[in-house]
Amino acid sequence: MTDIPLLTLNDGKRMPQLGFGLWQVPADSATEVLRSALDVGYRMIDGAFAYRNEASIGEALRQSGLARDEVFITTKVWNADHGRDRARAAVERSLEAIGTDRLDLILIHWPVPSRDLYVDTWQALIEARDAGLVRSVGVSNFNADHLDRIIAETGVAPALNQIEINPGLQQPELRAANAERGILTQAWTPLGNGRSFAAAPIVAAAERCGKTPAQVILRWQIQLGNAVIPRSVNPSRQAQNLDIFDFDLSDDEMSAIATLDTGLRTGPDPSVFRLV
């Protein structure tokens, strides 16, 4: 099994740098997919209420025979559950669905600034942490102004901000903003739906290292210092995505990949997204 580096969050807790994402994994196959991921060595699972497969996290863990403390479990509070009372209820609902008495990390899925409830939601997560229901609290898709507001109004900085990062959308300013506030950056859609697989810097690095384009991109994420959550339902690709710790990209290769940033998103803009 691959030894995945552990990163220390600003609250002193540690989490694997590379984990397994559950977005768009159908509920009827999620348990089998997760069992495969756990079997090949993943020890961090990134889920969400909105993915409609939280129950599979607990079932896969039970089937795996792994102890609860061996797997880092993340889930997220959805947009419709913003507000202090609804967010606390959402935490408890996720605990019940997964079948565990605590979560390792829970995130606000989107800030939904148009509703102006993300500060109250953040306060609910802090209270859930203080009550022992979760170990760490963080956010997803928050911009710097959203971060500054919740920190100013509660005195608590998120442990992690999960944002879209891939070669086509590198977000250096937001990554820097996270770092300045002691917040770990985690990349979702880290492979950019394959849009950069044929780009010359990726192909050249893959050929030099004897790796696939996906492995090069994941290695690039690791060397940037990001946590990363790739997803695949294919067991062989799951294993490939873990096999990125036996090579390094050169400074020149990292610089060449930096030129691929077009600022083009694959997902919504957090400043305006409000689906509930």
C-alpha positions in Angstrom: 0.0 0.0 0.0 1.3 3.5 -0.9 2.3 5.7 2.1 0.3 8.8 1.6 1.8 11.9 3.2 -0.1 13.4 6.1 -0.8 17.2 6.3 -1.3 19.0 9.6 -4.3 21.3 9.8 -4.3 24.6 11.7 -6.1 22.9 14.6 -3.4 20.3 15.0 -5.3 17.4 13.4 -3.7 15.5 10.5 -5.2 14.2 7.3 -3.9 12.4 4.2 -2.8 14.6 1.4 -4.5 12.5 -1.2 -8.0 11.1 -0.8 -10.9 9.7 -2.8 -13.7 11.9 -4.0 -17.3 10.6 -4.2 -18.8 13.3 -6.4 -20.9 11.8 -9.2 -20.5 8.2 -7.9 -24.0 6.7 -8.1 -25.5 5.6 -4.8 -26.2 2.1 -6.2 -22.5 1.5 -6.9 -20.8 3.8 -4.4 -20.2 1.0 -1.8 -18.4 -1.2 -4.3 -16.4 1.7 -5.6 -15.4 2.8 -2.1 -14.5 -0.8 -1.1 -12.1 -0.9 -4.1 -10.6 2.4 -3.2 -10.0 1.4 0.4 -8.6 -1.9 -0.8 -6.0 -0.2 -2.9 -4.9 2.1 -0.1 -7.1 5.3 0.1 -7.5 6.4 3.7 -9.5 9.6 3.2 -13.0 9.8 1.7 -14.5 13.1 0.6 -18.3 12.9 0.6 -21.3 15.3 0.8 -25.0 15.2 1.5 -25.6 16.5 -2.0 -23.9 13.5 -3.5 -26.6 11.3 -2.2 -24.2 8.5 -1.3 -23.2 9.2 2.3 -24.6 5.8 3.5 -22.1 4.1 1.3 -19.2 5.6 3.2 -20.2 3.8 6.4 -21.1 0.6 4.6 -17.9 0.4 2.7 -15.9 1.1 5.9 -17.7 -1.7 7.7 -17.2 -4.2 4.9 -13.5 -3.2 4.6 -12.7 -4.4 8.2 -10.7 -1.2 8.8 -11.0 0.5 12.1 -12.9 3.8 12.1 -9.7 5.8 13.1 -7.9 4.4 10.1 -10.1 6.4 7.6 -10.5 10.2 7.5 -14.1 11.0 6.6 -15.2 14.4 5.2 -18.8 15.5 4.3 -20.4 18.8 3.6 -23.5 20.8 4.6 -25.6 21.6 1.5 -26.9 25.1 0.5 -30.5 24.4 1.6 -29.2 23.7 5.2 -27.6 27.0 5.8 -28.5 28.7 9.1 -27.6 27.8 12.6 -30.4 25.3 13.4 -30.6 23.7 10.0 -26.8 23.2 9.8 -26.6 21.5 13.1 -29.4 19.2 12.1 -27.5 18.5 8.8 -24.4 17.5 10.8 -26.5 15.0 12.8 -28.2 13.7 9.7 -24.9 13.0 8.1 -23.6 11.2 11.2 -26.7 9.0 11.1 -26.5 8.3 7.4 -22.8 7.3 7.6 -23.3 5.4 10.8 -20.6 7.0 12.8 -20.5 9.0 16.1 -18.1 11.6 14.7 -16.8 13.1 11.5 -13.2 14.0 10.9 -14.0 17.1 8.8 -17.2 18.9 7.8 -17.4 21.7 5.3 -19.9 24.3 4.2 -20.3 23.2 0.6 -20.9 26.7 -0.9 -21.1 30.1 0.7 -24.3 31.1 -1.2 -23.7 34.8 -0.4 -27.1 35.7 -1.8 -28.7 34.0 1.2 -26.3 35.7 3.7 -26.4 32.7 6.1 -22.9 31.4 5.8 -21.7 33.0 9.0 -24.5 31.4 11.0 -23.8 28.1 9.3 -20.1 28.4 10.2 -21.0 29.1 13.8 -23.1 25.9 13.8 -20.1 23.9 12.6 -17.9 25.4 15.3 -20.5 24.4 17.9 -20.7 20.9 16.4 -16.9 20.6 16.7 -17.0 21.8 20.3 -19.7 19.2 21.1 -17.4 16.5 19.8 -19.5 15.6 16.7 -16.7 16.6 14.3 -13.0 16.9 14.8 -12.3 19.7 12.3 -14.3 22.3 10.4 -13.7 23.9 7.1 -15.3 25.3 4.0 -15.6 24.7 0.3 -15.7 27.2 -2.6 -15.1 30.2 -0.3 -13.4 33.3 -1.8 -11.1 35.5 0.3 -13.9 37.9 1.3 -16.0 35.0 2.5 -13.1 33.7 4.6 -12.3 37.1 6.1 -15.9 37.6 7.2 -16.3 34.3 9.0 -13.0 34.7 10.7 -13.7 38.2 11.8 -17.2 37.4 13.1 -16.3 34.1 14.9 -12.5 34.2 15.5 -12.2 30.8 14.0 -10.3 30.2 10.7 -11.4 27.1 8.6 -9.0 24.2 8.7 -9.4 23.7 5.0 -10.9 25.4 1.9 -11.8 23.0 -0.9 -11.8 24.8 -4.2 -11.6 23.9 -7.9 -8.0 23.6 -9.0 -6.6 22.0 -12.1 -4.1 23.1 -14.8 -6.8 25.1 -16.5 -7.9 26.9 -13.3 -5.0 27.2 -10.9 -6.3 30.0 -8.7 -2.9 31.2 -7.4 -4.4 34.3 -5.6 -6.9 32.2 -3.7 -4.3 29.6 -2.8 -2.1 32.4 -1.5 -5.1 33.8 0.5 -5.7 30.4 2.1 -2.0 30.1 3.0 -1.9 33.6 4.5 -4.8 32.6 6.8 -3.3 29.3 7.8 -5.9 27.4 5.8 -5.1 24.3 3.8 -6.1 24.3 0.1 -7.7 21.1 -1.2 -8.4 20.7 -4.9 -11.7 19.4 -6.3 -11.9 18.3 -10.0 -8.1 18.1 -9.8 -7.7 16.6 -13.2 -10.0 19.2 -14.9 -12.1 16.5 -16.6 -9.0 15.7 -18.7 -8.9 19.0 -20.5 -5.2 19.3 -20.1 -4.1 15.7 -20.7 -2.9 16.5 -24.3 -1.2 19.8 -23.4 2.5 19.8 -24.3 3.9 20.4 -20.8 1.8 17.5 -19.4 2.7 15.1 -22.2 6.4 16.0 -22.0 6.5 15.4 -18.3 4.6 12.1 -18.6 7.0 10.8 -21.2 10.1 11.8 -19.1 8.7 10.2 -15.9 7.1 7.2 -17.5 3.7 8.2 -16.0 0.3 9.0 -17.3 -1.0 12.6 -17.8 -3.3 12.1 -14.9 -0.4 11.1 -12.7 1.6 14.1 -13.7 -1.3 16.5 -12.9 -1.8 14.9 -9.5 1.9 15.1 -8.8 1.8 18.7 -9.8 -1.0 19.3 -7.2 1.0 17.5 -4.5 4.1 19.6 -5.2 2.1 22.7 -5.0 1.2 21.6 -1.5 -2.5 21.0 -2.2 -4.5 18.2 -0.7 -6.3 16.5 -3.6 -9.3 14.2 -4.1 -9.3 12.4 -7.5 -12.2 10.1 -8.3 -12.4 7.0 -10.5 -14.7 4.1 -10.5 -12.1 1.9 -12.2 -9.9 0.0 -9.7 -6.8 0.1 -11.9 -7.1 3.9 -12.3 -7.7 4.2 -8.6 -4.4 2.5 -8.0 -2.7 4.7 -10.7 -3.9 7.8 -9.0 -2.2 6.7 -5.8 1.1 5.9 -7.6 2.4 9.4 -7.7 4.9 9.4 -4.8 7.9 7.8 -6.5 8.8 10.7 -8.9 9.2 14.5 -8.9 8.5 17.1 -11.5 11.3 19.5 -12.1 11.1 23.2 -11.5 11.0 23.7 -15.3 8.1 21.3 -15.6 6.2 23.0 -12.8 6.7 26.3 -14.5 5.6 25.0 -17.9 2.4 23.6 -16.3 1.7 27.0 -14.7 1.4 28.5 -18.3 -1.7 26.3 -18.8 -3.9 28.4 -16.6 -6.8 29.9 -18.6 -9.1 30.8 -15.7 -11.8 28.6 -17.2 -14.0 26.8 -14.6 -15.6 23.4 -15.0 -18.0 24.2 -12.1 -20.0 27.2 -10.9 -18.6 30.6 -9.8 -18.9 30.7 -5.9 -19.7 34.4 -6.0 -23.1 33.8 -7.6 -23.9 30.1 -7.2 -27.0 29.6 -5.1 -28.7 26.3 -6.1 -30.8 25.0 -3.1 
